[in-house]
Amino acid sequence: MLKRLCLAHALLFAAVASADEPVRLYMPDAPPLAMNHYAGGHGMVGDVVLAALARIGELSHIVAEPWPRAQVSVARGSDMLIIPLSRTPEREELYTWITPIMKLERAFFTLDGPVQSFAEARQRYRRIGVGMGTAQVGILQREGFSDEQIVQLKLGENPAHLLVLGRIDAWFTGVPEALYIWEGSEYRKRNLRSSPPLTSTDIYLGCSRQCDAQLVERLRTAIKELELDGVSLRLRQAYLPLQPDP
Protein backbone atom coordinates (compact mmCIF):
# COMPACT_ATOMS: atom_id res chain seq x y z
CA MET A 1 0.00 0.00 0.00
CA LEU A 2 2.79 2.42 0.92
CA LYS A 3 4.61 1.80 -2.36
CA ARG A 4 1.39 2.43 -4.31
CA LEU A 5 0.86 5.71 -2.48
CA CYS A 6 4.44 6.78 -3.14
CA LEU A 7 4.09 5.91 -6.84
CA ALA A 8 0.87 7.91 -7.03
CA HIS A 9 2.59 10.87 -5.43
CA ALA A 10 5.51 10.61 -7.83
CA LEU A 11 3.21 10.50 -10.87
CA LEU A 12 1.19 13.43 -9.63
CA PHE A 13 4.39 15.28 -8.87
CA ALA A 14 5.74 14.75 -12.39
CA ALA A 15 2.45 15.70 -14.02
CA VAL A 16 2.01 19.06 -12.33
CA ALA A 17 5.60 20.14 -11.75
CA SER A 18 6.40 23.65 -12.88
CA ALA A 19 9.40 24.78 -14.85
CA ASP A 20 10.79 26.60 -11.81
CA GLU A 21 13.95 25.55 -10.02
CA PRO A 22 13.35 22.69 -7.56
CA VAL A 23 12.78 23.64 -3.95
CA ARG A 24 15.69 22.49 -1.78
CA LEU A 25 14.44 20.15 0.95
CA TYR A 26 17.00 19.39 3.65
CA MET A 27 16.23 16.01 5.12
CA PRO A 28 18.58 13.79 7.14
CA ASP A 29 18.43 10.03 7.17
CA ALA A 30 16.60 9.81 10.50
CA PRO A 31 14.22 6.84 10.31
CA PRO A 32 11.35 6.55 10.67
CA LEU A 33 10.69 10.31 10.58
CA ALA A 34 12.81 11.02 7.49
CA MET A 35 14.58 8.59 5.16
CA ASN A 36 16.87 9.26 2.22
CA HIS A 37 17.85 5.80 1.05
CA TYR A 38 14.75 3.66 1.39
CA ALA A 39 12.91 2.38 -1.68
CA GLY A 40 9.52 2.21 0.05
CA GLY A 41 9.22 5.86 1.06
CA HIS A 42 10.77 8.82 2.82
CA GLY A 43 9.45 8.42 6.34
CA MET A 44 6.59 9.64 8.51
CA VAL A 45 7.35 13.31 7.94
CA GLY A 46 9.12 13.01 4.60
CA ASP A 47 6.21 11.33 2.81
CA VAL A 48 3.75 13.96 4.02
CA VAL A 49 5.92 16.87 2.91
CA LEU A 50 6.68 15.32 -0.49
CA ALA A 51 2.95 14.68 -1.00
CA ALA A 52 2.26 18.35 -0.17
CA LEU A 53 4.93 19.53 -2.62
CA ALA A 54 3.40 17.30 -5.29
CA ARG A 55 -0.04 18.71 -4.56
CA ILE A 56 1.11 22.29 -5.19
CA GLY A 57 3.16 21.34 -8.24
CA GLU A 58 6.62 22.04 -6.85
CA LEU A 59 9.67 20.01 -7.79
CA SER A 60 11.99 19.28 -4.87
CA HIS A 61 15.67 18.49 -4.55
CA ILE A 62 16.44 16.48 -1.41
CA VAL A 63 19.65 17.59 0.26
CA ALA A 64 21.28 15.15 2.69
CA GLU A 65 23.77 16.91 4.95
CA PRO A 66 24.80 16.14 8.52
CA TRP A 67 21.94 17.39 10.68
CA PRO A 68 23.82 20.20 12.48
CA ARG A 69 25.17 21.53 9.17
CA ALA A 70 21.76 21.26 7.49
CA GLN A 71 20.18 23.43 10.18
CA VAL A 72 22.83 26.12 9.72
CA SER A 73 22.54 26.01 5.91
CA VAL A 74 18.78 26.53 6.00
CA ALA A 75 18.86 29.18 8.71
CA ARG A 76 21.42 31.25 6.75
CA GLY A 77 19.87 30.65 3.34
CA SER A 78 16.58 31.61 1.72
CA ASP A 79 13.57 29.60 0.55
CA MET A 80 15.06 26.31 1.79
CA LEU A 81 12.82 23.73 3.44
CA ILE A 82 13.87 21.50 6.32
CA ILE A 83 12.38 18.47 8.09
CA PRO A 84 11.88 16.97 10.63
CA LEU A 85 12.38 20.07 12.77
CA SER A 86 11.25 20.29 16.40
CA ARG A 87 10.09 23.74 17.41
CA THR A 88 12.23 24.60 20.41
CA PRO A 89 13.15 27.87 22.16
CA GLU A 90 16.69 27.72 20.76
CA ARG A 91 15.42 27.51 17.18
CA GLU A 92 12.41 29.82 17.35
CA GLU A 93 13.99 32.90 15.73
CA LEU A 94 16.07 31.00 13.18
CA TYR A 95 13.35 29.63 10.88
CA THR A 96 9.97 30.21 9.31
CA TRP A 97 7.66 27.66 10.92
CA ILE A 98 5.33 26.57 8.14
CA THR A 99 3.16 23.99 9.89
CA PRO A 100 3.37 21.05 12.29
CA ILE A 101 3.32 17.57 10.76
CA MET A 102 3.06 15.44 13.91
CA LYS A 103 3.73 15.41 17.63
CA LEU A 104 6.81 13.50 18.78
CA GLU A 105 6.94 11.99 22.27
CA ARG A 106 10.33 11.30 23.84
CA ALA A 107 11.41 8.79 26.47
CA PHE A 108 14.44 7.10 28.01
CA PHE A 109 15.21 3.60 26.70
CA THR A 110 17.30 1.08 28.62
CA LEU A 111 17.78 -2.64 29.15
CA ASP A 112 16.92 -2.52 32.85
CA GLY A 113 14.13 -1.01 34.92
CA PRO A 114 12.92 2.29 33.43
CA VAL A 115 12.95 5.64 35.18
CA GLN A 116 9.73 7.54 35.80
CA SER A 117 10.95 11.16 35.64
CA PHE A 118 13.75 13.46 34.51
CA ALA A 119 14.78 13.87 38.15
CA GLU A 120 15.25 10.13 38.55
CA ALA A 121 17.19 9.98 35.26
CA ARG A 122 19.54 12.78 36.40
CA GLN A 123 20.42 10.77 39.49
CA ARG A 124 20.65 7.38 37.85
CA TYR A 125 22.33 7.79 34.44
CA ARG A 126 25.94 8.85 33.95
CA ARG A 127 25.92 8.65 30.13
CA ILE A 128 22.81 9.28 28.03
CA GLY A 129 22.96 8.86 24.27
CA VAL A 130 21.22 11.50 22.12
CA GLY A 131 21.47 12.41 18.46
CA MET A 132 23.92 15.19 17.69
CA GLY A 133 22.16 18.44 16.84
CA THR A 134 18.73 17.13 17.83
CA ALA A 135 16.17 18.77 20.10
CA GLN A 136 16.97 16.09 22.70
CA VAL A 137 20.22 17.88 23.54
CA GLY A 138 18.47 21.12 24.46
CA ILE A 139 15.70 19.30 26.33
CA LEU A 140 18.17 17.54 28.61
CA GLN A 141 20.15 20.73 29.16
CA ARG A 142 16.99 22.60 30.18
CA GLU A 143 16.12 19.74 32.53
CA GLY A 144 19.42 20.19 34.38
CA PHE A 145 21.55 17.38 32.95
CA SER A 146 25.28 18.09 32.86
CA ASP A 147 27.35 18.12 29.67
CA GLU A 148 29.16 15.02 30.99
CA GLN A 149 25.88 13.11 31.07
CA ILE A 150 24.89 14.00 27.50
CA VAL A 151 26.67 11.84 24.89
CA GLN A 152 25.96 13.25 21.42
CA LEU A 153 25.93 10.48 18.81
CA LYS A 154 26.87 11.19 15.20
CA LEU A 155 24.68 10.09 12.32
CA GLY A 156 25.53 6.45 11.65
CA GLU A 157 26.45 5.55 15.22
CA ASN A 158 24.27 2.72 16.44
CA PRO A 159 22.64 3.62 19.78
CA ALA A 160 21.23 0.10 20.16
CA HIS A 161 24.73 -1.35 19.92
CA LEU A 162 26.14 1.20 22.37
CA LEU A 163 23.34 0.44 24.81
CA VAL A 164 23.98 -3.31 24.69
CA LEU A 165 27.74 -2.78 25.12
CA GLY A 166 27.12 -0.58 28.15
CA ARG A 167 28.81 2.45 26.61
CA ILE A 168 25.69 4.46 27.35
CA ASP A 169 23.36 3.87 30.30
CA ALA A 170 20.25 5.08 28.51
CA TRP A 171 19.10 6.38 25.17
CA PHE A 172 16.89 9.48 25.10
CA THR A 173 15.05 9.86 21.82
CA GLY A 174 11.70 9.96 20.07
CA VAL A 175 9.58 6.88 20.70
CA PRO A 176 9.10 5.95 16.99
CA GLU A 177 12.84 6.26 16.32
CA ALA A 178 13.84 4.02 19.21
CA LEU A 179 11.36 1.31 18.31
CA TYR A 180 12.17 1.43 14.61
CA ILE A 181 15.93 1.15 15.14
CA TRP A 182 15.60 -1.53 17.82
CA GLU A 183 13.29 -3.70 15.70
CA GLY A 184 15.76 -3.48 12.83
CA SER A 185 18.77 -4.39 14.95
CA GLU A 186 20.32 -7.74 15.83
CA TYR A 187 19.23 -7.16 19.45
CA ARG A 188 15.49 -7.02 18.75
CA LYS A 189 14.82 -10.22 20.75
CA ARG A 190 16.15 -8.58 23.89
CA ASN A 191 13.78 -6.68 26.15
CA LEU A 192 14.04 -2.95 25.47
CA ARG A 193 12.52 -1.03 28.37
CA SER A 194 10.97 2.41 28.09
CA SER A 195 10.16 5.16 30.55
CA PRO A 196 6.80 6.86 30.16
CA PRO A 197 6.89 9.62 27.53
CA LEU A 198 8.35 12.54 29.51
CA THR A 199 8.10 15.35 26.98
CA SER A 200 6.91 16.05 23.46
CA THR A 201 7.34 18.65 20.75
CA ASP A 202 5.59 19.38 17.48
CA ILE A 203 7.62 18.32 14.46
CA TYR A 204 7.43 21.01 11.80
CA LEU A 205 8.07 21.61 8.17
CA GLY A 206 10.40 24.57 8.46
CA CYS A 207 11.85 27.05 6.00
CA SER A 208 14.63 29.61 6.03
CA ARG A 209 13.87 32.74 8.01
CA GLN A 210 13.79 34.48 4.63
CA CYS A 211 11.12 32.39 2.88
CA ASP A 212 8.71 33.11 0.05
CA ALA A 213 5.34 33.95 1.63
CA GLN A 214 3.34 32.33 -1.18
CA LEU A 215 5.29 29.07 -0.86
CA VAL A 216 4.65 29.07 2.88
CA GLU A 217 0.88 29.56 2.48
CA ARG A 218 0.55 27.02 -0.34
CA LEU A 219 2.39 24.36 1.65
CA ARG A 220 0.46 25.18 4.80
CA THR A 221 -2.82 24.75 2.91
CA ALA A 222 -1.70 21.55 1.16
CA ILE A 223 -0.63 19.88 4.41
CA LYS A 224 -3.88 20.87 6.09
CA GLU A 225 -5.80 19.30 3.19
CA LEU A 226 -3.74 16.09 3.45
CA GLU A 227 -4.53 15.94 7.16
CA LEU A 228 -8.26 16.52 6.63
CA ASP A 229 -8.36 13.88 3.87
CA GLY A 230 -6.72 11.32 6.16
CA VAL A 231 -3.73 10.92 3.82
CA SER A 232 -1.19 12.17 6.36
CA LEU A 233 -2.37 9.73 9.02
CA ARG A 234 -2.17 6.77 6.64
CA LEU A 235 1.33 7.73 5.55
CA ARG A 236 2.54 8.04 9.15
CA GLN A 237 0.90 4.83 10.31
CA ALA A 238 2.75 2.82 7.68
CA TYR A 239 5.96 3.30 9.69
CA LEU A 240 4.66 2.68 13.21
CA PRO A 241 6.37 -0.28 14.97
CA LEU A 242 5.17 -2.35 17.89
CA GLN A 243 5.14 -0.70 21.32
CA PRO A 244 7.86 -1.54 23.87
CA ASP A 245 7.45 -3.17 27.25
CA PRO A 246 6.90 -0.68 30.09
C-alpha positions as CSV (number, residue, x, y, z in Angstrom):
1,M,0.0,0.0,0.0
2,L,2.8,2.4,0.9
3,K,4.6,1.8,-2.4
4,R,1.4,2.4,-4.3
5,L,0.9,5.7,-2.5
6,C,4.4,6.8,-3.1
7,L,4.1,5.9,-6.8
8,A,0.9,7.9,-7.0
9,H,2.6,10.9,-5.4
10,A,5.5,10.6,-7.8
11,L,3.2,10.5,-10.9
12,L,1.2,13.4,-9.6
13,F,4.4,15.3,-8.9
14,A,5.7,14.7,-12.4
15,A,2.4,15.7,-14.0
16,V,2.0,19.1,-12.3
17,A,5.6,20.1,-11.8
18,S,6.4,23.6,-12.9
19,A,9.4,24.8,-14.9
20,D,10.8,26.6,-11.8
21,E,13.9,25.5,-10.0
22,P,13.4,22.7,-7.6
23,V,12.8,23.6,-3.9
24,R,15.7,22.5,-1.8
25,L,14.4,20.2,0.9
26,Y,17.0,19.4,3.7
27,M,16.2,16.0,5.1
28,P,18.6,13.8,7.1
29,D,18.4,10.0,7.2
30,A,16.6,9.8,10.5
31,P,14.2,6.8,10.3
32,P,11.3,6.5,10.7
33,L,10.7,10.3,10.6
34,A,12.8,11.0,7.5
35,M,14.6,8.6,5.2
36,N,16.9,9.3,2.2
37,H,17.9,5.8,1.0
38,Y,14.7,3.7,1.4
39,A,12.9,2.4,-1.7
40,G,9.5,2.2,0.1
41,G,9.2,5.9,1.1
42,H,10.8,8.8,2.8
43,G,9.5,8.4,6.3
44,M,6.6,9.6,8.5
45,V,7.3,13.3,7.9
46,G,9.1,13.0,4.6
47,D,6.2,11.3,2.8
48,V,3.7,14.0,4.0
49,V,5.9,16.9,2.9
50,L,6.7,15.3,-0.5
51,A,3.0,14.7,-1.0
52,A,2.3,18.3,-0.2
53,L,4.9,19.5,-2.6
54,A,3.4,17.3,-5.3
55,R,0.0,18.7,-4.6
56,I,1.1,22.3,-5.2
57,G,3.2,21.3,-8.2
58,E,6.6,22.0,-6.9
59,L,9.7,20.0,-7.8
60,S,12.0,19.3,-4.9
61,H,15.7,18.5,-4.5
62,I,16.4,16.5,-1.4
63,V,19.7,17.6,0.3
64,A,21.3,15.1,2.7
65,E,23.8,16.9,4.9
66,P,24.8,16.1,8.5
67,W,21.9,17.4,10.7
68,P,23.8,20.2,12.5
69,R,25.2,21.5,9.2
70,A,21.8,21.3,7.5
71,Q,20.2,23.4,10.2
72,V,22.8,26.1,9.7
73,S,22.5,26.0,5.9
74,V,18.8,26.5,6.0
75,A,18.9,29.2,8.7
76,R,21.4,31.2,6.8
77,G,19.9,30.7,3.3
78,S,16.6,31.6,1.7
79,D,13.6,29.6,0.5
80,M,15.1,26.3,1.8
81,L,12.8,23.7,3.4
82,I,13.9,21.5,6.3
83,I,12.4,18.5,8.1
84,P,11.9,17.0,10.6
85,L,12.4,20.1,12.8
86,S,11.3,20.3,16.4
87,R,10.1,23.7,17.4
88,T,12.2,24.6,20.4
89,P,13.2,27.9,22.2
90,E,16.7,27.7,20.8
91,R,15.4,27.5,17.2
92,E,12.4,29.8,17.3
93,E,14.0,32.9,15.7
94,L,16.1,31.0,13.2
95,Y,13.4,29.6,10.9
96,T,10.0,30.2,9.3
97,W,7.7,27.7,10.9
98,I,5.3,26.6,8.1
99,T,3.2,24.0,9.9
100,P,3.4,21.1,12.3
101,I,3.3,17.6,10.8
102,M,3.1,15.4,13.9
103,K,3.7,15.4,17.6
104,L,6.8,13.5,18.8
105,E,6.9,12.0,22.3
106,R,10.3,11.3,23.8
107,A,11.4,8.8,26.5
108,F,14.4,7.1,28.0
109,F,15.2,3.6,26.7
110,T,17.3,1.1,28.6
111,L,17.8,-2.6,29.1
112,D,16.9,-2.5,32.8
113,G,14.1,-1.0,34.9
114,P,12.9,2.3,33.4
115,V,13.0,5.6,35.2
116,Q,9.7,7.5,35.8
117,S,10.9,11.2,35.6
118,F,13.7,13.5,34.5
119,A,14.8,13.9,38.2
120,E,15.3,10.1,38.5
121,A,17.2,10.0,35.3
122,R,19.5,12.8,36.4
123,Q,20.4,10.8,39.5
124,R,20.7,7.4,37.8
125,Y,22.3,7.8,34.4
126,R,25.9,8.9,33.9
127,R,25.9,8.7,30.1
128,I,22.8,9.3,28.0
129,G,23.0,8.9,24.3
130,V,21.2,11.5,22.1
131,G,21.5,12.4,18.5
132,M,23.9,15.2,17.7
133,G,22.2,18.4,16.8
134,T,18.7,17.1,17.8
135,A,16.2,18.8,20.1
136,Q,17.0,16.1,22.7
137,V,20.2,17.9,23.5
138,G,18.5,21.1,24.5
139,I,15.7,19.3,26.3
140,L,18.2,17.5,28.6
141,Q,20.1,20.7,29.2
142,R,17.0,22.6,30.2
143,E,16.1,19.7,32.5
144,G,19.4,20.2,34.4
145,F,21.6,17.4,33.0
146,S,25.3,18.1,32.9
147,D,27.3,18.1,29.7
148,E,29.2,15.0,31.0
149,Q,25.9,13.1,31.1
150,I,24.9,14.0,27.5
151,V,26.7,11.8,24.9
152,Q,26.0,13.2,21.4
153,L,25.9,10.5,18.8
154,K,26.9,11.2,15.2
155,L,24.7,10.1,12.3
156,G,25.5,6.5,11.6
157,E,26.5,5.6,15.2
158,N,24.3,2.7,16.4
159,P,22.6,3.6,19.8
160,A,21.2,0.1,20.2
161,H,24.7,-1.4,19.9
162,L,26.1,1.2,22.4
163,L,23.3,0.4,24.8
164,V,24.0,-3.3,24.7
165,L,27.7,-2.8,25.1
166,G,27.1,-0.6,28.2
167,R,28.8,2.4,26.6
168,I,25.7,4.5,27.3
169,D,23.4,3.9,30.3
170,A,20.3,5.1,28.5
171,W,19.1,6.4,25.2
172,F,16.9,9.5,25.1
173,T,15.1,9.9,21.8
174,G,11.7,10.0,20.1
175,V,9.6,6.9,20.7
176,P,9.1,6.0,17.0
177,E,12.8,6.3,16.3
178,A,13.8,4.0,19.2
179,L,11.4,1.3,18.3
180,Y,12.2,1.4,14.6
181,I,15.9,1.2,15.1
182,W,15.6,-1.5,17.8
183,E,13.3,-3.7,15.7
184,G,15.8,-3.5,12.8
185,S,18.8,-4.4,14.9
186,E,20.3,-7.7,15.8
187,Y,19.2,-7.2,19.5
188,R,15.5,-7.0,18.8
189,K,14.8,-10.2,20.7
190,R,16.2,-8.6,23.9
191,N,13.8,-6.7,26.1
192,L,14.0,-3.0,25.5
193,R,12.5,-1.0,28.4
194,S,11.0,2.4,28.1
195,S,10.2,5.2,30.6
196,P,6.8,6.9,30.2
197,P,6.9,9.6,27.5
198,L,8.4,12.5,29.5
199,T,8.1,15.3,27.0
200,S,6.9,16.0,23.5
201,T,7.3,18.6,20.8
202,D,5.6,19.4,17.5
203,I,7.6,18.3,14.5
204,Y,7.4,21.0,11.8
205,L,8.1,21.6,8.2
206,G,10.4,24.6,8.5
207,C,11.9,27.0,6.0
208,S,14.6,29.6,6.0
209,R,13.9,32.7,8.0
210,Q,13.8,34.5,4.6
211,C,11.1,32.4,2.9
212,D,8.7,33.1,0.1
213,A,5.3,33.9,1.6
214,Q,3.3,32.3,-1.2
215,L,5.3,29.1,-0.9
216,V,4.6,29.1,2.9
217,E,0.9,29.6,2.5
218,R,0.5,27.0,-0.3
219,L,2.4,24.4,1.6
220,R,0.5,25.2,4.8
221,T,-2.8,24.8,2.9
222,A,-1.7,21.6,1.2
223,I,-0.6,19.9,4.4
224,K,-3.9,20.9,6.1
225,E,-5.8,19.3,3.2
226,L,-3.7,16.1,3.5
227,E,-4.5,15.9,7.2
228,L,-8.3,16.5,6.6
229,D,-8.4,13.9,3.9
230,G,-6.7,11.3,6.2
231,V,-3.7,10.9,3.8
232,S,-1.2,12.2,6.4
233,L,-2.4,9.7,9.0
234,R,-2.2,6.8,6.6
235,L,1.3,7.7,5.6
236,R,2.5,8.0,9.2
237,Q,0.9,4.8,10.3
238,A,2.7,2.8,7.7
239,Y,6.0,3.3,9.7
240,L,4.7,2.7,13.2
241,P,6.4,-0.3,15.0
242,L,5.2,-2.3,17.9
243,Q,5.1,-0.7,21.3
244,P,7.9,-1.5,23.9
245,D,7.5,-3.2,27.3
246,P,6.9,-0.7,30.1
